[in-house]
C-alpha cells in the first residue's frame, strides 16, 4: 500500500472520529438543556399572580349575592388562608353574629378594602421579600378604568407547593392599625374585650 493511500485512510478516519465526537457532544448538550428546562421550577411570581387572580375571579361574583361574602369565602376556601388569619376572621364574624343592631366587627369587605366594591379586580405587580409575596390588586370600574393604585395587597407564602393568604394590606394610614387586616382584627378584638356587648 502506498504512503499516500495510507495517509488518505488516516485522514478519513480522523475526520470520522472528530465528526462523531461533535455529534455526541451536541446530543449531550441538547439533552442537558431539555433536562434542565424540564427540572426548572415554575416562576413563583407568575404562579402567585395566577393564584391571586383565580381567587378574585371566584370571590368578586359572591359580592352581589346574599349573605356575608367574606365569611362564605373563608368557609368554602378555608385551605387558602393561613391559620392565624382564618382564626381571627372567624372570631370576628362569630362576634358580629351574636350582636344585632350594632357593628362590633368588620364594617368593610376585608378582601377588597371597600364598602362599595368595583365589578372587577385584576392583579398587577407581584413582589417578593424574604419568602413572602405581595400581589397588588387593582379595582376596574364599570367603564373599564383600572385604579392606578392598588386597592388591596394580599401577602402570601407558598407551603408544600400551595399558596396561602397570610394578610391583606391596605396602604399607609394616619391610623396604623388600619393598614392591614390582621391589625384591624386585633383592634376590633381589643375593643370588644374592653366594651363587651350586652
C-alpha positions as CSV (number, residue, x, y, z in Angstrom):
1,X,0.0,0.0,0.0
2,X,1.4,3.4,-1.0
3,X,2.2,6.0,1.6
4,X,-0.3,8.5,0.1
5,X,-3.1,5.9,0.3
6,X,-2.2,5.2,4.0
7,X,-2.3,9.0,4.7
8,X,-5.7,9.2,2.9
9,X,-7.2,6.4,5.1
10,X,-5.7,8.1,8.2
11,X,-7.3,11.5,7.3
12,X,-10.7,9.9,6.6
13,X,-10.5,8.0,9.9
14,X,-9.6,11.2,11.8
15,X,-12.4,13.2,10.2
16,X,-14.9,10.4,11.2
17,X,-13.7,10.4,14.8
18,X,-13.9,14.2,15.1
19,X,-17.3,14.3,13.5
20,X,-18.7,11.6,15.7
21,X,-17.3,13.3,18.8
22,X,-19.1,16.6,17.8
23,X,-22.4,14.8,17.2
24,X,-22.2,13.1,20.6
25,X,-21.3,16.4,22.3
26,X,-24.2,18.2,20.6
27,X,-26.6,15.5,21.6
28,X,-25.3,15.7,25.2
29,X,-25.7,19.4,25.3
30,X,-29.2,19.1,23.8
31,X,-30.3,16.5,26.4
32,X,-28.8,18.6,29.2
33,X,-30.8,21.6,28.1
34,X,-34.0,19.7,27.8
35,X,-33.5,18.1,31.2
36,X,-32.7,21.5,32.8
37,X,-35.8,23.1,31.3
38,X,-37.9,20.2,32.5
39,X,-36.5,20.4,36.0
40,X,-36.6,24.2,36.2
41,X,-39.1,25.2,39.0
42,X,-42.0,27.4,37.8
43,X,-41.7,31.1,38.3
44,X,-43.1,31.8,41.7
45,X,-44.2,35.3,40.9
46,X,-46.2,34.1,38.0
47,X,-47.9,31.2,39.9
48,X,-48.6,33.6,42.8
49,X,-50.2,36.1,40.4
50,X,-52.3,33.4,38.8
51,X,-53.4,32.1,42.2
52,X,-54.5,35.5,43.4
53,X,-56.3,36.3,40.2
54,X,-58.2,33.0,40.4
55,X,-59.2,33.8,44.0
56,X,-60.6,37.2,42.9
57,X,-62.4,35.7,39.9
58,X,-64.1,33.4,42.4
59,X,-64.7,36.0,45.1
60,X,-66.0,39.1,43.3
61,X,-69.1,37.5,41.9
62,X,-70.1,36.5,45.5
63,X,-70.3,40.1,46.5
64,X,-73.5,40.6,44.6
65,X,-75.1,37.6,46.3
66,X,-76.9,37.2,49.6
67,X,-75.2,36.9,53.0
68,X,-71.8,37.8,54.2
69,X,-69.4,37.1,51.3
70,X,-66.1,37.1,53.2
71,X,-67.5,34.7,55.8
72,X,-68.6,32.4,53.0
73,X,-65.2,32.6,51.3
74,X,-63.2,31.6,54.3
75,X,-65.5,28.5,54.8
76,X,-65.6,27.5,51.2
77,X,-61.9,28.2,50.6
78,X,-60.5,27.6,54.2
79,X,-57.3,25.9,52.9
80,X,-56.3,29.1,51.1
81,X,-55.9,31.1,54.4
82,X,-53.2,30.9,57.0
83,X,-54.3,29.5,60.3
84,X,-53.9,32.8,62.2
85,X,-55.8,34.8,59.6
86,X,-58.6,32.3,59.4
87,X,-58.9,32.1,63.2
88,X,-59.1,35.8,63.6
89,X,-61.6,36.3,60.8
90,X,-63.8,33.5,62.2
91,X,-63.7,35.1,65.7
92,X,-64.7,38.5,64.2
93,X,-67.6,37.0,62.2
94,X,-68.8,35.0,65.2
95,X,-68.7,38.0,67.4
96,X,-70.8,40.1,64.9
97,X,-73.3,37.2,64.5
98,X,-74.1,37.4,68.3
99,X,-75.0,41.1,68.2
100,X,-77.9,42.8,66.4
101,X,-78.3,46.5,65.8
102,X,-74.6,47.3,66.4
103,X,-71.4,46.8,64.5
104,X,-68.7,45.1,66.6
105,X,-66.7,43.6,63.7
106,X,-65.5,44.4,60.3
107,X,-67.6,47.1,58.5
108,X,-66.0,46.7,55.1
109,X,-65.0,44.0,52.8
110,X,-61.6,42.8,54.0
111,X,-60.5,41.2,50.7
112,X,-61.5,44.2,48.6
113,X,-60.8,47.0,51.1
114,X,-64.2,48.6,50.2
115,X,-67.7,49.2,51.2
116,X,-68.7,49.7,47.6
117,X,-66.8,47.1,45.5
118,X,-66.0,47.5,41.8
119,X,-67.3,45.0,39.3
120,X,-63.9,43.6,38.6
121,X,-60.4,43.3,40.1
122,X,-57.1,42.5,38.4
123,X,-53.7,41.5,39.8
124,X,-50.8,43.7,38.9
125,X,-47.2,43.6,40.1
126,X,-46.1,40.8,42.4
127,X,-43.1,41.4,44.6
128,X,-41.1,39.1,47.0
129,X,-39.3,39.7,50.2
130,X,-37.9,37.0,52.5
131,X,-40.1,34.4,51.0
132,X,-43.3,36.4,51.4
133,X,-45.1,37.6,48.2
134,X,-47.2,40.7,47.8
135,X,-49.7,40.9,45.0
136,X,-51.1,44.4,44.0
137,X,-54.8,44.1,43.3
138,X,-56.5,46.9,41.4
139,X,-60.2,47.6,41.0
140,X,-61.6,48.1,37.5
141,X,-64.6,50.3,37.1
142,X,-67.7,49.5,35.0
143,X,-66.3,51.7,32.2
144,X,-63.0,49.7,32.2
145,X,-60.8,52.1,34.0
146,X,-58.2,50.4,36.3
147,X,-57.3,52.1,39.5
148,X,-53.7,53.2,39.2
149,X,-53.1,52.5,42.9
150,X,-53.7,49.0,44.3
151,X,-56.9,48.8,46.4
152,X,-55.5,45.9,48.4
153,X,-52.3,44.0,48.6
154,X,-52.6,40.4,49.7
155,X,-49.5,38.9,51.4
156,X,-48.8,35.2,50.7
157,X,-46.4,32.4,51.2
158,X,-46.0,29.1,49.4
159,X,-46.1,25.9,51.5
160,X,-45.9,22.4,50.1
161,X,-46.4,24.0,46.6
162,X,-49.6,25.7,47.7
163,X,-50.2,29.4,48.1
164,X,-51.7,30.7,51.3
165,X,-53.0,34.1,52.2
166,X,-51.4,35.5,55.4
167,X,-52.7,39.0,55.4
168,X,-54.2,41.8,53.3
169,X,-52.5,45.2,53.3
170,X,-54.4,48.4,52.7
171,X,-51.7,51.0,52.4
172,X,-50.5,53.8,54.7
173,X,-53.0,55.4,57.1
174,X,-53.0,58.0,59.8
175,X,-54.2,55.2,62.0
176,X,-51.5,52.4,61.7
177,X,-54.0,49.8,62.9
178,X,-56.0,50.3,59.7
179,X,-53.0,49.4,57.4
180,X,-53.7,45.7,57.3
181,X,-56.4,43.1,58.0
182,X,-54.6,41.4,61.0
183,X,-54.1,44.7,62.8
184,X,-57.7,45.8,62.1
185,X,-59.0,42.4,63.5
186,X,-56.7,42.9,66.6
187,X,-58.0,46.4,67.2
188,X,-61.6,45.2,66.9
189,X,-61.0,42.2,69.2
190,X,-59.4,44.5,71.8
191,X,-62.3,46.9,71.6
192,X,-64.8,44.1,72.2
193,X,-62.9,43.0,75.3
194,X,-62.9,46.5,76.7
195,X,-66.5,47.1,75.8
196,X,-68.4,43.8,75.7
197,X,-71.7,43.8,74.0
198,X,-74.7,43.4,76.4
